[in-house]
Amino acid sequence: MERRTMNQVPLFSSAGELANMVITSNLIDVALAKIPELQKGQAALPRSVQPMVYHSTPNRTIVVFAPSPDSTQYSLPQGGDLVPYPEFDFLCTKECPSVSINRSALNLFESLKNHLSGLKTEPDYEISLMESISLKKKMSHTSIYISSGLALIARDGQLIITGHSLGGSVASLFTLYLLDSMNKKSKCRPICITFGSPLIGDFGLQHSQWNSFFLHVVSNKDPVPGLFLPSSHSQTTAYKPFGTYLLCSELGCACFDDPDLILKFLTFISSEVAGGLLQVVDYGEILRNLKKRAICKGPRLAGERFADPFSAGIVMELETIGIDRTKLLQHNIDIRRMEAEARSLAKKTKAFDAKKLNDIKKYMALLEWYKKKSKDAKKGYYDCFKNGEFKRDIRIGEFMGHLNAYWEDMVAEAERKPQKEGASFRTSWLFAGTTYRRMVEPLDIAVFYKGGGRDYKNSERSQHYKLLEQWYEEAAKPPTREELDSKKQKVSVLLAEDSCFWAHVEEAILSCKSLTNANSTHELRESSWNNLVKFGEYVMEQIENYAVSPEIFLKDSCFMTWWGEYKAYIASPSNPCSLRFIQFIDFMKTGRYGVYGRSEVP
């Protein structure tokens, strides 16, 4: 499990979890307080957004992006177009191969990028520790131009990135810019808190666990967040929200992370606000009200009208931000979908606990036990299950089902993640996934061939097995001499490294049958013989690399059954082929397989 320092911001599993942490701590107050502080005296500056870094405490760094006092919301024109941004390609997925950003927000970010780059990686110059301490004593804040000599993500403690209005757009882009360099070893993870920020991008921003680092605070009196949205709910837009949204009113607040629902709420707020863009929203006053209230605590009567706690909770949330049932219908907001989301989250939270993980470990342990029992009975793991002679074989099939369902979900989740994040996610459980594949796939192969199947790898093999194997091969390195020696000592307890080994054996058995079948055509026999020669070379390679278990050489195994038929064929006068003394045949005929896995070299 990844270790986390006391002050490091964690990943959050839900919108409510993130919002409750930010509200009940002082993070949101600290973030907002720095914005007006930075705006003072900034009217003469040419930039529409001014950045600044504050070291408020030794364990907290705040990066602020504040719009200049003379900057208006019109700096980002309504209906702004979206343009692809290759630097965010690390967020791409198969479902969404590109990420597009609002052109004006992107231009604003690019204009500041040279001044921000020193905070992402080590700057070209260095400041000694004593100089840095001296600098902090002289200044209450450090300009974006004067880095302390360390990348922000290399610091210990909390990193808060915040901005209001246009500054919130840049704050979100800068946070994504930092996340591209972040990995599991990063000492801190940023949390981005924006206030009244317009939408900045499309669907490509939504599919990431990094969404849990973003909290967008929106007042029901602020039209800016809906700046690029159509005036009618019947119209569509390419803009999509990402992250958690904390929607606030005089009554309290409610949090959401479903992008489609958030889009409808922002459209509703934009259409309801009187006075348009001229209205100024005091987010400081909103926060002072929030401190007096708990999140999602609406009028008490709402709960009395609904027996279902999910319905009651959702109605209270909506009434808190000024949306009643009439307005739900007017803006085509489906409360049933919200109920389904709430139930799904509750079910997911309940299901994804220590018990589920312990069950997966238990099933794997039971398969290990089954493997040992098979060995004790002088029967191979694969053959024992395929023959199905004992009651325990049936139970093993049940355990397989649970394990397959779990790993199919895990692989599908990894596939949905952005490229960089998905790679990190895969690495974290690749060892467990490889062990599962080598343990369970042979049993799926047994079921397939017992049912009369042919060509498992091309016709039946599950996609999640293919991906697990692909990711393993991408991460694997050639074994050293020491590692090969270690494998030799442990080969008797190892699983076959190629989880499709037994599929190759079954295909070799079918090829042998084709060779001895009087009705086989000349072309089929020739093809079958070539397949068997390749199979012998493949098996020899596995043996030389200690990549198969000695159990394949047990007397009644499928492999030895095949060898008996193959040996008889190549010794018969009817064999028209001359390749009788290849390395594998010599290995088997001389009985060297009998010492495989022992101290002697085969």
C-alpha positions as CSV (number, residue, x, y, z in Angstrom):
1,M,0.0,0.0,0.0
2,E,1.3,3.5,-0.9
3,R,2.5,5.4,2.1
4,R,1.3,8.9,2.6
5,T,2.7,11.7,4.7
6,M,0.5,13.3,7.3
7,N,-0.1,16.4,5.3
8,Q,-0.4,14.9,1.9
9,V,-3.8,15.2,0.2
10,P,-5.2,11.7,-0.5
11,L,-7.3,10.5,-3.3
12,F,-11.0,10.7,-2.6
13,S,-13.5,8.0,-3.4
14,S,-16.5,10.4,-3.8
15,A,-17.6,14.0,-4.2
16,G,-18.9,14.1,-0.6
17,E,-15.6,12.9,0.9
18,L,-13.6,15.6,-0.9
19,A,-16.1,18.3,-0.1
20,N,-16.4,17.4,3.5
21,M,-12.6,17.4,4.0
22,V,-12.2,20.8,2.4
23,I,-15.1,22.4,4.2
24,T,-14.4,21.0,7.7
25,S,-10.7,21.8,7.4
26,N,-9.4,25.4,6.8
27,L,-8.1,24.6,3.3
28,I,-10.9,26.4,1.5
29,D,-10.6,29.5,3.7
30,V,-6.9,29.6,3.2
31,A,-7.2,29.3,-0.5
32,L,-9.8,32.0,-1.0
33,A,-8.1,34.4,1.4
34,K,-5.0,34.6,-0.8
35,I,-6.9,35.7,-3.9
36,P,-8.0,39.3,-2.8
37,E,-4.6,39.6,-1.1
38,L,-2.9,39.1,-4.4
39,Q,-5.4,41.4,-6.3
40,K,-4.5,44.4,-4.1
41,G,-2.4,46.8,-6.1
42,Q,-2.5,44.7,-9.3
43,A,-4.7,47.0,-11.4
44,A,-1.8,48.4,-13.4
45,L,-0.4,45.0,-14.4
46,P,-0.9,44.0,-18.0
47,R,-1.8,40.4,-17.3
48,S,-5.4,39.5,-17.0
49,V,-4.4,36.8,-14.5
50,Q,-1.6,37.2,-12.0
51,P,0.2,34.2,-10.4
52,M,1.9,34.1,-7.0
53,V,3.4,31.4,-4.8
54,Y,2.9,31.7,-1.0
55,H,4.7,29.6,1.6
56,S,2.0,30.1,4.3
57,T,3.6,27.5,6.7
58,P,6.6,25.3,6.4
59,N,4.3,22.4,5.4
60,R,1.9,24.3,3.1
61,T,2.5,25.9,-0.3
62,I,-0.3,27.9,-2.1
63,V,-0.2,28.8,-5.7
64,V,-2.7,31.5,-6.5
65,F,-4.1,32.7,-9.9
66,A,-6.1,35.8,-9.4
67,P,-7.8,37.9,-12.1
68,S,-6.6,41.5,-12.2
69,P,-9.2,44.0,-10.8
70,D,-9.7,45.5,-14.3
71,S,-10.2,42.1,-15.9
72,T,-13.8,41.2,-16.6
73,Q,-15.5,37.9,-17.3
74,Y,-15.7,39.0,-20.9
75,S,-12.0,38.2,-21.3
76,L,-13.1,34.7,-22.2
77,P,-15.6,35.3,-25.0
78,Q,-18.9,33.5,-24.8
79,G,-19.1,30.5,-27.1
80,G,-15.3,30.1,-27.0
81,D,-14.0,27.4,-29.2
82,L,-12.2,24.2,-28.1
83,V,-8.8,23.3,-29.6
84,P,-6.7,20.1,-29.1
85,Y,-3.8,20.3,-26.6
86,P,-1.2,17.6,-27.1
87,E,0.5,18.3,-23.8
88,F,-2.5,16.7,-22.0
89,D,-2.4,13.5,-24.1
90,F,-1.4,11.7,-21.0
91,L,-5.0,11.9,-20.1
92,C,-6.2,10.2,-23.3
93,T,-8.0,6.9,-23.2
94,K,-9.1,4.5,-26.0
95,E,-12.6,6.0,-25.7
96,C,-11.4,9.5,-25.9
97,P,-8.1,9.8,-27.9
98,S,-7.7,13.5,-27.6
99,V,-8.2,16.4,-25.1
100,S,-9.4,19.8,-26.2
101,I,-9.2,23.0,-24.1
102,N,-10.9,26.4,-24.5
103,R,-8.7,28.5,-26.8
104,S,-8.7,31.7,-24.7
105,A,-8.0,29.9,-21.5
106,L,-5.2,28.0,-23.2
107,N,-3.6,31.2,-24.6
108,L,-3.7,32.7,-21.2
109,F,-2.1,29.6,-19.7
110,E,0.6,29.5,-22.4
111,S,1.4,33.2,-21.8
112,L,2.3,32.3,-18.2
113,K,3.9,28.9,-18.9
114,N,7.5,30.1,-19.1
115,H,7.2,31.6,-15.6
116,L,5.5,28.4,-14.3
117,S,7.8,25.8,-15.8
118,G,10.4,26.2,-12.9
119,L,7.7,25.0,-10.5
120,K,7.1,21.8,-12.4
121,T,10.7,20.6,-12.5
122,E,14.1,21.6,-11.1
123,P,14.9,25.1,-12.3
124,D,18.2,25.9,-14.1
125,Y,19.6,27.6,-11.1
126,E,19.9,26.5,-7.5
127,I,19.3,28.4,-4.2
128,S,21.1,27.0,-1.2
129,L,19.1,25.9,1.8
130,M,20.4,28.8,3.9
131,E,19.6,31.3,1.1
132,S,16.1,29.8,0.8
133,I,15.5,30.2,4.6
134,S,16.9,33.7,4.5
135,L,14.6,34.6,1.6
136,K,11.5,33.2,3.4
137,K,12.3,35.3,6.5
138,K,12.5,38.5,4.4
139,M,9.3,37.8,2.3
140,S,5.9,36.6,3.3
141,H,5.5,35.2,-0.2
142,T,7.7,34.2,-3.1
143,S,7.0,35.5,-6.6
144,I,6.5,33.1,-9.4
145,Y,9.7,34.4,-10.7
146,I,11.7,33.4,-7.6
147,S,11.5,29.7,-7.1
148,S,12.9,28.2,-3.8
149,G,14.9,25.8,-5.9
150,L,12.6,22.8,-5.5
151,A,9.8,21.5,-7.8
152,L,6.4,21.9,-6.1
153,I,5.6,18.2,-6.4
154,A,9.0,17.4,-4.7
155,R,8.0,19.3,-1.5
156,D,6.7,17.8,1.6
157,G,3.3,18.9,2.9
158,Q,0.2,20.3,1.3
159,L,0.1,22.0,-2.1
160,I,-3.0,24.0,-2.8
161,I,-3.6,25.6,-6.2
162,T,-6.4,28.1,-6.4
163,G,-8.0,30.8,-8.5
164,H,-11.1,32.8,-9.0
165,S,-13.0,33.2,-12.3
166,L,-10.4,33.4,-15.1
167,G,-7.7,32.5,-12.5
168,G,-9.6,29.3,-11.7
169,S,-9.3,28.3,-15.4
170,V,-5.5,28.8,-15.3
171,A,-5.3,27.1,-11.9
172,S,-7.0,24.0,-13.3
173,L,-4.7,23.9,-16.3
174,F,-1.6,24.4,-14.1
175,T,-2.7,21.5,-11.8
176,L,-3.0,19.2,-14.8
177,Y,0.4,20.5,-16.0
178,L,1.8,19.4,-12.6
179,L,0.0,16.1,-12.6
180,D,1.8,15.0,-15.8
181,S,5.1,14.9,-13.7
182,M,3.5,13.3,-10.7
183,N,4.1,9.6,-9.8
184,K,3.6,7.5,-6.8
185,K,6.9,8.7,-5.3
186,S,5.9,12.3,-5.4
187,K,6.1,13.8,-1.9
188,C,2.8,15.7,-2.2
189,R,-0.2,15.8,-4.5
190,P,-1.9,19.0,-5.4
191,I,-5.5,19.9,-4.7
192,C,-7.0,22.5,-6.9
193,I,-9.8,24.7,-5.5
194,T,-11.5,27.1,-7.9
195,F,-14.2,29.7,-7.3
196,G,-16.7,30.7,-10.0
197,S,-14.5,29.3,-12.8
198,P,-15.8,28.7,-16.3
199,L,-15.6,25.3,-18.0
200,I,-12.3,24.8,-19.7
201,G,-12.4,21.5,-21.7
202,D,-14.3,18.6,-23.2
203,F,-15.0,15.0,-22.5
204,G,-11.3,14.1,-22.5
205,L,-10.8,15.7,-19.0
206,Q,-13.3,13.4,-17.3
207,H,-11.7,9.9,-17.3
208,S,-9.1,10.2,-14.6
209,Q,-8.6,9.4,-10.9
210,W,-7.0,12.8,-10.8
211,N,-10.5,14.3,-10.9
212,S,-10.4,13.8,-7.2
213,F,-7.9,16.5,-6.9
214,F,-10.3,19.2,-8.2
215,L,-13.0,21.0,-6.3
216,H,-14.9,23.7,-8.1
217,V,-17.0,26.1,-5.8
218,V,-19.9,27.6,-7.6
219,S,-22.6,30.0,-6.3
220,N,-26.1,29.8,-7.5
221,K,-25.8,33.5,-8.2
222,D,-22.7,33.3,-10.4
223,P,-23.2,33.1,-14.2
224,V,-19.5,32.7,-15.0
225,P,-19.3,28.9,-14.6
226,G,-22.0,28.5,-17.3
227,L,-20.4,31.0,-19.6
228,F,-19.9,28.6,-22.5
229,L,-23.2,26.7,-22.1
230,P,-26.2,27.0,-24.4
231,S,-29.2,29.0,-23.1
232,S,-31.5,26.1,-23.6
233,H,-31.3,22.6,-22.1
234,S,-32.3,21.2,-25.5
235,Q,-29.1,22.4,-27.1
236,T,-25.8,20.5,-26.8
237,T,-22.3,21.6,-25.9
238,A,-18.9,20.1,-26.3
239,Y,-17.8,21.5,-22.9
240,K,-17.9,19.0,-20.0
241,P,-17.3,19.5,-16.3
242,F,-14.6,17.5,-14.5
243,G,-13.8,17.1,-10.8
244,T,-16.1,17.7,-7.9
245,Y,-18.6,20.6,-7.9
246,L,-19.7,22.3,-4.7
247,L,-22.8,24.2,-5.5
248,C,-23.7,26.8,-3.0
249,S,-26.6,29.1,-2.0
250,E,-27.7,31.1,1.0
251,L,-29.2,27.9,2.5
252,G,-26.1,25.8,2.2
253,C,-24.4,23.6,-0.4
254,A,-24.5,20.3,-2.2
255,C,-21.7,18.4,-4.0
256,F,-21.8,16.4,-7.2
257,D,-19.3,14.6,-9.4
258,D,-21.6,13.3,-12.2
259,P,-20.6,15.5,-15.2
260,D,-23.9,15.2,-17.0
261,L,-25.9,16.3,-13.9
262,I,-23.4,19.1,-13.2
263,L,-23.8,20.3,-16.7
264,K,-27.6,20.5,-16.2
265,F,-27.2,22.3,-12.9
266,L,-24.8,24.9,-14.4
267,T,-27.2,25.5,-17.3
268,F,-30.0,26.0,-14.7
269,I,-27.9,28.4,-12.6
270,S,-26.9,30.4,-15.7
271,S,-30.5,30.8,-16.9
272,E,-31.8,31.7,-13.4
273,V,-29.2,34.4,-12.6
274,A,-30.6,37.9,-13.0
275,G,-28.3,40.7,-14.0
276,G,-26.0,38.5,-16.2
277,L,-22.3,39.0,-16.0
278,L,-22.5,42.3,-14.1
279,Q,-23.3,40.6,-10.8
280,V,-20.4,40.2,-8.3
281,V,-20.4,37.2,-6.1
282,D,-18.8,37.4,-2.7
283,Y,-17.4,33.9,-2.2
284,G,-16.0,34.9,1.2
285,E,-19.5,35.5,2.5
286,I,-20.6,32.1,1.0
287,L,-17.8,30.4,2.9
288,R,-18.7,32.1,6.2
289,N,-22.3,30.7,5.7
290,L,-21.0,27.2,4.9
291,K,-19.0,27.1,8.2
292,K,-22.3,27.4,10.0
293,R,-23.9,24.6,8.1
294,A,-23.1,20.9,7.3
295,I,-22.9,19.9,3.7
296,C,-26.1,18.7,2.2
297,K,-28.3,19.7,5.2
298,G,-31.4,21.2,3.5
299,P,-34.9,21.9,4.9
300,R,-35.8,19.2,7.4
301,L,-39.3,18.8,5.9
302,A,-37.9,17.4,2.7
303,G,-36.9,14.2,4.5
304,E,-40.4,13.8,5.9
305,R,-42.0,13.7,2.5
306,F,-40.0,10.6,1.3
307,A,-39.8,7.2,2.9
308,D,-36.8,6.3,0.8
309,P,-33.7,7.8,2.3
310,F,-32.0,8.1,-1.1
311,S,-34.9,10.2,-2.4
312,A,-35.1,12.3,0.7
313,G,-31.3,13.0,0.7
314,I,-31.4,14.1,-3.0
315,V,-34.4,16.3,-2.6
316,M,-32.7,18.0,0.4
317,E,-29.5,18.6,-1.7
318,L,-31.5,20.1,-4.5
319,E,-33.7,22.3,-2.3
320,T,-30.5,23.5,-0.6
321,I,-29.2,25.0,-3.9
322,G,-32.6,26.4,-4.8
323,I,-33.9,23.7,-7.2
324,D,-37.5,22.4,-6.5
325,R,-39.4,19.7,-8.4
326,T,-40.9,22.3,-10.8
327,K,-37.5,23.5,-11.9
328,L,-36.3,19.9,-12.2
329,L,-39.0,19.4,-14.9
330,Q,-38.3,22.7,-16.6
331,H,-34.6,21.9,-17.0
332,N,-35.0,18.2,-17.8
333,I,-33.1,17.0,-14.7
334,D,-33.9,13.4,-13.9
335,I,-34.0,12.7,-10.2
336,R,-34.2,9.0,-10.8
337,R,-30.8,9.1,-12.3
338,M,-29.5,10.8,-9.2
339,E,-31.1,8.2,-7.0
340,A,-29.4,5.4,-9.1
341,E,-26.0,7.1,-8.7
342,A,-26.5,7.4,-5.0
343,R,-27.4,3.7,-4.7
344,S,-24.6,2.7,-6.9
345,L,-22.1,4.6,-4.9
346,A,-23.4,3.2,-1.6
347,K,-23.3,-0.3,-3.1
348,K,-19.8,0.2,-4.5
349,T,-18.5,1.6,-1.2
350,K,-20.0,-1.3,0.7
351,A,-18.7,-3.9,-1.7
352,F,-15.2,-2.5,-2.1
353,D,-13.9,-3.3,1.4
354,A,-11.4,-5.5,3.0
355,K,-13.7,-8.5,2.9
356,K,-13.7,-8.5,-0.9
357,L,-10.0,-8.3,-1.1
358,N,-9.7,-11.0,1.5
359,D,-12.0,-13.2,-0.5
360,I,-9.8,-12.9,-3.5
361,K,-6.7,-13.8,-1.5
362,K,-8.7,-16.8,0.0
363,Y,-9.6,-18.1,-3.5
364,M,-6.0,-17.9,-4.6
365,A,-4.9,-19.7,-1.4
366,L,-7.4,-22.4,-2.1
367,L,-6.1,-22.9,-5.6
368,E,-2.6,-23.2,-4.2
369,W,-3.9,-25.8,-1.8
370,Y,-5.6,-27.6,-4.7
371,K,-2.3,-27.6,-6.7
372,K,-0.5,-29.1,-3.7
373,K,-3.2,-31.8,-3.3
374,S,-2.9,-32.7,-6.9
375,K,0.9,-33.0,-6.6
376,D,0.6,-35.2,-3.5
377,A,-1.7,-37.5,-5.5
378,K,0.9,-37.7,-8.3
379,K,-1.5,-35.9,-10.6
380,G,-0.8,-32.7,-12.3
381,Y,-2.8,-29.5,-11.4
382,Y,-4.1,-29.2,-15.0
383,D,-4.9,-32.9,-15.5
384,C,-6.5,-33.3,-12.1
385,F,-9.0,-30.5,-12.8
386,K,-9.6,-31.6,-16.4
387,N,-10.4,-35.2,-15.3
388,G,-12.7,-33.9,-12.5
389,E,-12.5,-37.0,-10.4
390,F,-13.1,-35.4,-7.0
391,K,-15.7,-33.1,-5.4
392,R,-13.1,-30.5,-4.8
393,D,-12.7,-30.1,-8.6
394,I,-16.3,-28.6,-8.7
395,R,-15.5,-26.1,-5.9
396,I,-12.4,-25.0,-7.8
397,G,-14.6,-24.1,-10.7
398,E,-16.6,-21.8,-8.4
399,F,-13.4,-20.1,-7.1
400,M,-12.3,-19.6,-10.8
401,G,-15.6,-17.7,-11.5
402,H,-15.0,-15.3,-8.6
403,L,-11.4,-14.7,-9.6
404,N,-12.2,-14.2,-13.2
405,A,-14.9,-11.7,-12.5
406,Y,-12.6,-9.7,-10.2
407,W,-9.7,-9.6,-12.7
408,E,-11.9,-8.8,-15.7
409,D,-13.1,-5.8,-13.8
410,M,-9.6,-4.8,-12.8
411,V,-8.3,-5.0,-16.4
412,A,-11.3,-3.1,-17.8
413,E,-10.7,-0.4,-15.2
414,A,-7.1,-0.1,-16.3
415,E,-8.1,0.1,-19.9
416,R,-10.5,3.0,-19.2
417,K,-7.8,5.0,-17.4
418,P,-5.6,7.6,-19.2
419,Q,-2.4,6.2,-20.7
420,K,0.0,7.4,-18.0
421,E,-2.3,6.7,-15.1
422,G,-3.3,3.3,-16.5
423,A,0.4,2.3,-16.8
424,S,1.0,3.2,-13.1
425,F,-2.2,1.4,-12.1
426,R,-1.2,-1.7,-14.0
427,T,2.3,-1.7,-12.5
428,S,0.9,-1.7,-9.0
429,W,-0.8,-5.0,-9.3
430,L,1.0,-6.6,-12.2
431,F,2.6,-9.3,-10.0
432,A,-0.7,-10.3,-8.6
433,G,-2.3,-10.3,-12.0
434,T,0.4,-12.5,-13.5
435,T,0.1,-15.0,-10.7
436,Y,-3.6,-15.1,-11.2
437,R,-3.2,-15.6,-15.0
438,R,-0.7,-18.5,-14.6
439,M,-2.9,-20.2,-12.0
440,V,-6.4,-19.8,-13.5
441,E,-6.0,-19.7,-17.2
442,P,-4.8,-23.4,-17.4
443,L,-8.1,-24.3,-15.8
444,D,-10.1,-22.3,-18.3
445,I,-8.1,-24.1,-21.0
446,A,-9.0,-27.5,-19.5
447,V,-12.7,-26.6,-19.6
448,F,-12.4,-25.5,-23.2
449,Y,-10.7,-28.7,-24.5
450,K,-12.8,-31.0,-22.4
451,G,-15.8,-29.6,-24.2
452,G,-14.3,-30.4,-27.6
453,G,-12.8,-27.0,-28.4
454,R,-10.0,-26.3,-30.9
455,D,-7.5,-23.4,-31.2
456,Y,-8.1,-21.8,-27.8
457,K,-5.7,-18.9,-28.3
458,N,-7.4,-17.6,-31.4
459,S,-11.0,-18.6,-30.8
460,E,-11.7,-18.5,-27.1
461,R,-9.0,-16.7,-25.1
462,S,-10.4,-13.9,-23.0
463,Q,-9.2,-10.3,-23.7
464,H,-8.3,-9.8,-20.1
465,Y,-5.8,-12.7,-20.3
466,K,-4.3,-11.2,-23.4
467,L,-3.9,-7.8,-21.9
468,L,-2.4,-9.2,-18.6
469,E,0.2,-11.1,-20.7
470,Q,0.9,-8.1,-22.9
471,W,1.5,-5.8,-19.9
472,Y,3.7,-8.4,-18.3
473,E,5.8,-8.8,-21.4
474,E,6.2,-5.0,-21.7
475,A,7.5,-4.8,-18.2
476,A,9.6,-8.0,-18.1
477,K,13.4,-8.0,-18.5
478,P,15.6,-10.9,-19.7
479,P,16.6,-13.0,-16.6
480,T,20.1,-12.7,-15.4
481,R,22.3,-15.8,-14.8
482,E,21.6,-15.5,-11.0
483,E,17.8,-15.3,-11.6
484,L,17.9,-18.3,-13.9
485,D,19.8,-20.3,-11.3
486,S,17.2,-19.3,-8.7
487,K,14.4,-20.5,-11.0
488,K,16.2,-23.8,-11.4
489,Q,16.1,-24.3,-7.6
490,K,12.4,-23.4,-7.3
491,V,11.1,-24.9,-10.5
492,S,9.3,-27.7,-8.7
493,V,6.9,-25.3,-7.1
494,L,6.6,-22.7,-9.9
495,L,3.7,-22.3,-12.3
496,A,4.2,-22.5,-16.1
497,E,5.3,-19.1,-17.1
498,D,3.3,-19.3,-20.3
499,S,-0.3,-19.6,-19.1
500,C,-1.2,-21.1,-22.5
501,F,1.2,-23.9,-22.2
502,W,-1.5,-26.5,-21.9
503,A,-3.3,-25.1,-24.9
504,H,-0.2,-25.8,-26.9
505,V,-0.2,-29.4,-25.5
506,E,-3.8,-29.9,-26.4
507,E,-3.2,-28.6,-30.0
508,A,-0.2,-31.0,-30.2
509,I,-2.5,-33.9,-29.2
510,L,-5.0,-32.9,-32.0
511,S,-2.1,-32.7,-34.5
512,C,-1.0,-36.2,-33.6
513,K,-4.5,-37.5,-34.2
514,S,-4.5,-35.8,-37.6
515,L,-1.2,-37.6,-38.5
516,T,-2.5,-41.0,-37.6
517,N,-6.0,-40.5,-39.1
518,A,-6.2,-42.4,-42.4
519,N,-8.7,-39.9,-43.7
520,S,-6.4,-36.9,-43.3
521,T,-5.2,-35.2,-46.5
522,H,-1.6,-34.9,-47.4
523,E,-1.7,-31.1,-46.7
524,L,-3.3,-31.6,-43.2
525,R,-0.6,-34.2,-42.3
526,E,2.2,-32.0,-43.5
527,S,0.7,-29.0,-41.6
528,S,0.3,-31.2,-38.4
529,W,3.9,-32.4,-38.6
530,N,5.2,-28.9,-38.9
531,N,3.1,-27.8,-35.9
532,L,4.6,-30.7,-33.9
533,V,8.1,-29.8,-34.8
534,K,7.5,-26.2,-33.7
535,F,5.8,-27.5,-30.5
536,G,8.9,-29.6,-29.7
537,E,11.1,-26.5,-30.1
538,Y,8.8,-24.5,-28.0
539,V,8.8,-27.0,-25.2
540,M,12.6,-27.3,-25.3
541,E,12.8,-23.5,-24.9
542,Q,10.5,-23.6,-21.9
543,I,12.6,-26.4,-20.3
544,E,15.9,-24.6,-20.9
545,N,14.5,-21.5,-19.2
546,Y,13.0,-23.5,-16.3
547,A,9.6,-22.0,-17.3
548,V,7.5,-25.1,-16.9
549,S,6.7,-27.3,-13.8
550,P,8.1,-30.9,-13.6
551,E,4.5,-32.0,-13.2
552,I,4.2,-32.1,-17.0
553,F,6.4,-35.2,-16.9
554,L,4.1,-37.1,-14.5
555,K,3.2,-40.5,-15.9
556,D,-0.5,-39.9,-16.7
557,S,-0.3,-36.2,-17.7
558,C,-1.7,-34.9,-21.0
559,F,1.8,-34.0,-22.0
560,M,3.2,-37.5,-21.5
561,T,0.1,-39.0,-23.2
562,W,0.9,-36.9,-26.2
563,W,4.6,-37.8,-26.0
564,G,3.7,-41.5,-26.1
565,E,1.7,-41.1,-29.3
566,Y,4.3,-38.9,-30.9
567,K,7.1,-41.2,-30.1
568,A,5.2,-44.2,-31.5
569,Y,4.5,-42.3,-34.7
570,I,8.1,-41.1,-35.4
571,A,9.3,-44.7,-34.8
572,S,6.8,-46.3,-37.1
573,P,7.8,-47.2,-40.7
574,S,4.8,-45.1,-41.9
575,N,6.5,-41.9,-40.8
576,P,7.7,-40.2,-44.0
577,C,9.6,-37.4,-42.2
578,S,13.3,-37.5,-41.5
579,L,13.5,-35.1,-38.6
580,R,13.8,-37.7,-35.9
581,F,16.7,-36.5,-33.8
582,I,15.9,-32.9,-33.0
583,Q,17.0,-31.7,-29.6
584,F,13.6,-32.2,-27.9
585,I,13.2,-35.8,-29.1
586,D,16.7,-36.6,-27.8
587,F,15.9,-35.0,-24.5
588,M,12.8,-37.1,-24.1
589,K,14.1,-40.4,-25.5
590,T,17.2,-40.3,-23.2
591,G,15.0,-39.8,-20.1
592,R,16.7,-36.6,-19.2
593,Y,13.3,-35.1,-18.2
594,G,13.5,-37.4,-15.1
595,V,16.0,-35.1,-13.5
596,Y,14.4,-31.8,-14.6
597,G,14.2,-29.5,-11.7
598,R,16.9,-31.2,-9.7
599,S,20.4,-30.0,-9.2
600,E,21.6,-31.8,-12.4
601,V,21.6,-29.9,-15.6
602,P,19.2,-31.5,-18.2
